[in-house]
Amino acid sequence: MTKKLSCTSIKVMGRSHVLAEMRLSVLEQGEEVAWKVSTDMYNRNSDWSEADSLVQQICQLVFADEAG
C-alpha cells in the first residue's frame, strides 16, 4: 500500500485567499483503492511553507507586497 498526495486545482480568490484542492490516494499494486479530497485555504498570514510546491509558488505571487 502506498499513498500519493496531489494538487488537483488551485483557485485564486483576489489578493486575499488561495484555495488548493488536494487529493490523497491510497494505491495497492498501482491501482487506486481509496481517496480523499480536501480543500485548504491560505491567506497572507497562513503558514503555507509545507504546502505543495505549486501552491507555495502561487501564494508567493498572490501575497507579494505590491510596493516591493
N, C-alpha and C positions, 0 to 999 in steps of 0.2 A: 504494500500500500504506500503510495506517495501522495503528497499534497502539492498543488500548484495554485499560486495566487496570481491573478492577472487583473489589470485595469481594463474594464470594458468600455467605459465612457467618461469623459470629463466635460462638465458644464461650467462655464464662467458666468457668474451672476453679477455683472457690472464689475466695479472695482472693489466690491465688498466681500464676495464669497466665491469659493471654488468647490463644486460638488464632484466627487470622484466615486464612480460605481465600481466596486471590486467584486470579483468572482473567485471564491475559494472552491477548487475542485479536488475531489478525492479520486485517485486513479488506482485501479487494480489491473495489472498486466497491460497497461497502456490505455485502458478504457475507463471513461468517467462513470463512476458508480454512485456518486453523490455530489451535491454542490450547494453552495450558499451564496447568495448575492447580498451585498450590503452597500450602503451609501455613507461615505464620510464627507463631512462638511468642514472646510478650512476657511479661516479668515486671517486677517493680518496678524493677529495676536496668537493664533494657534501654533502648536508645536507640530510642524509638518516635516521635521528633519528625518523621520523614519518612514515617510510616505514613499510610494512608488516613485522611481526616479523621474518619470514623465510628469507626475503630479507635482513634484518638487520644482521642476523647471517652469511649469505653468504658474505655480504660486509665486515664484521669484519674479516672473514677468508681470503678473497682475498686481502684486503688492509692492512693486518697486516704487520708491519715492519719486514722484513726478518732478520734484525740484532737483533731484540728484542726477 
